[in-house]
Amino acid sequence: MDQSSIMMLFSAAGILSGIVLGWIGQNRAIKLNTRNDAGNSATMKTDVDYIKRGVDEMRLEMKDQGRRFDALSERVTRVEESAKQAHHRLDRMDKPHGS
């Protein structure tokens, strides 16, 4: 074997080792990215679930406020009717009895 054959073997070995090391590094990076993406997805899902619960709580509170508003509106209507009747009675009392 002469010197040029040895150099060709070393060059080929260098190229092959570069390819193998590059492939190993790429696989490692893919696994790491997959792991990070899974962690980010889990965090995002947790955040979305938290937001959903908050929205659900707000809906319940809004329904409760609506019920309270309806009840209060009903009470105000009754008070207005009662005040109207009281004014009619007062008007009758203010009129002279002899007229």
Kinemage of the C-alpha trace (Angstrom):
@kinemage 1
@onewidth
@group {chain A} dominant
@subgroup {mainchain}
@vectorlist {calphas} color= white
{ca met a 1} P 0.000 0.000 0.000
{ca asp a 2} L 1.319 3.294 -0.941
{ca gln a 3} L 0.805 6.626 0.709
{ca ser a 4} L -2.042 7.771 -1.584
{ca ser a 5} L -4.082 4.628 -0.792
{ca ile a 6} L -3.652 5.239 2.933
{ca met a 7} L -4.736 8.864 2.493
{ca met a 8} L -7.817 7.725 0.553
{ca leu a 9} L -8.728 5.278 3.335
{ca phe a 10} L -8.331 7.989 5.984
{ca ser a 11} L -10.425 10.383 3.891
{ca ala a 12} L -13.149 7.773 3.419
{ca ala a 13} L -13.084 6.967 7.154
{ca gly a 14} L -13.346 10.697 7.947
{ca ile a 15} L -16.291 11.126 5.592
{ca leu a 16} L -18.087 8.079 7.014
{ca ser a 17} L -17.468 9.155 10.610
{ca gly a 18} L -18.759 12.651 9.752
{ca ile a 19} L -21.913 11.158 8.261
{ca val a 20} L -22.475 8.839 11.259
{ca leu a 21} L -21.809 11.570 13.827
{ca gly a 22} L -24.072 13.996 11.946
{ca trp a 23} L -26.846 11.414 11.817
{ca ile a 24} L -26.480 10.663 15.548
{ca gly a 25} L -26.545 14.384 16.364
{ca gln a 26} L -29.624 14.917 14.214
{ca asn a 27} L -31.471 12.048 15.931
{ca arg a 28} L -30.566 13.455 19.335
{ca ala a 29} L -31.797 16.921 18.349
{ca ile a 30} L -35.072 15.451 17.051
{ca lys a 31} L -35.627 13.572 20.317
{ca leu a 32} L -34.844 16.688 22.346
{ca asn a 33} L -37.212 18.809 20.245
{ca thr a 34} L -39.945 16.193 20.577
{ca arg a 35} L -39.513 16.154 24.350
{ca asn a 36} L -39.614 19.965 24.519
{ca asp a 37} L -42.664 20.110 22.254
{ca ala a 38} L -44.466 17.583 24.443
{ca gly a 39} L -43.687 19.655 27.524
{ca asn a 40} L -44.876 22.837 25.825
{ca ser a 41} L -48.048 21.116 24.645
{ca ala a 42} L -48.799 19.853 28.144
{ca thr a 43} L -48.247 23.325 29.598
{ca met a 44} L -50.455 24.901 26.958
{ca lys a 45} L -53.209 22.326 27.553
{ca thr a 46} L -53.062 23.033 31.285
{ca asp a 47} L -53.315 26.773 30.636
{ca val a 48} L -56.261 26.324 28.278
{ca asp a 49} L -58.037 24.121 30.834
{ca tyr a 50} L -57.464 26.785 33.489
{ca ile a 51} L -58.941 29.437 31.191
{ca lys a 52} L -61.931 27.205 30.421
{ca arg a 53} L -62.646 26.763 34.122
{ca gly a 54} L -62.450 30.528 34.612
{ca val a 55} L -64.862 31.148 31.754
{ca asp a 56} L -67.256 28.534 33.130
{ca glu a 57} L -67.154 30.204 36.545
{ca met a 58} L -67.873 33.580 34.942
{ca arg a 59} L -70.853 32.128 33.090
{ca leu a 60} L -72.266 30.764 36.329
{ca glu a 61} L -71.754 34.105 38.031
{ca met a 62} L -73.454 35.904 35.137
{ca lys a 63} L -76.447 33.554 35.345
{ca asp a 64} L -76.660 34.168 39.080
{ca gln a 65} L -76.466 37.935 38.537
{ca gly a 66} L -79.227 37.640 35.920
{ca arg a 67} L -81.440 35.825 38.404
{ca arg a 68} L -80.760 38.448 41.047
{ca phe a 69} L -81.532 41.218 38.574
{ca asp a 70} L -84.820 39.555 37.614
{ca ala a 71} L -85.786 39.168 41.269
{ca leu a 72} L -84.893 42.784 41.981
{ca ser a 73} L -86.865 43.971 38.947
{ca glu a 74} L -89.880 42.061 40.203
{ca arg a 75} L -89.535 43.606 43.645
{ca val a 76} L -89.240 47.115 42.189
{ca thr a 77} L -92.379 46.531 40.135
{ca arg a 78} L -94.278 45.468 43.263
{ca val a 79} L -92.998 48.493 45.201
{ca glu a 80} L -94.076 50.805 42.372
{ca glu a 81} L -97.554 49.242 42.350
{ca ser a 82} L -97.771 49.578 46.106
{ca ala a 83} L -96.657 53.213 45.946
{ca lys a 84} L -99.277 53.899 43.262
{ca gln a 85} L -102.009 52.396 45.460
{ca ala a 86} L -100.784 54.415 48.431
{ca his a 87} L -100.927 57.613 46.375
{ca his a 88} L -104.504 56.821 45.351
{ca arg a 89} L -105.478 56.304 48.989
{ca leu a 90} L -103.778 59.571 49.970
{ca asp a 91} L -105.550 61.383 47.158
{ca arg a 92} L -108.886 60.046 48.461
{ca met a 93} L -107.994 61.169 51.942
{ca asp a 94} L -107.134 64.678 50.754
{ca lys a 95} L -110.508 65.157 49.115
{ca pro a 96} L -113.117 66.769 51.342
{ca his a 97} L -115.605 64.247 52.647
{ca gly a 98} L -118.600 66.398 51.943
{ca ser a 99} L -117.970 66.888 48.237
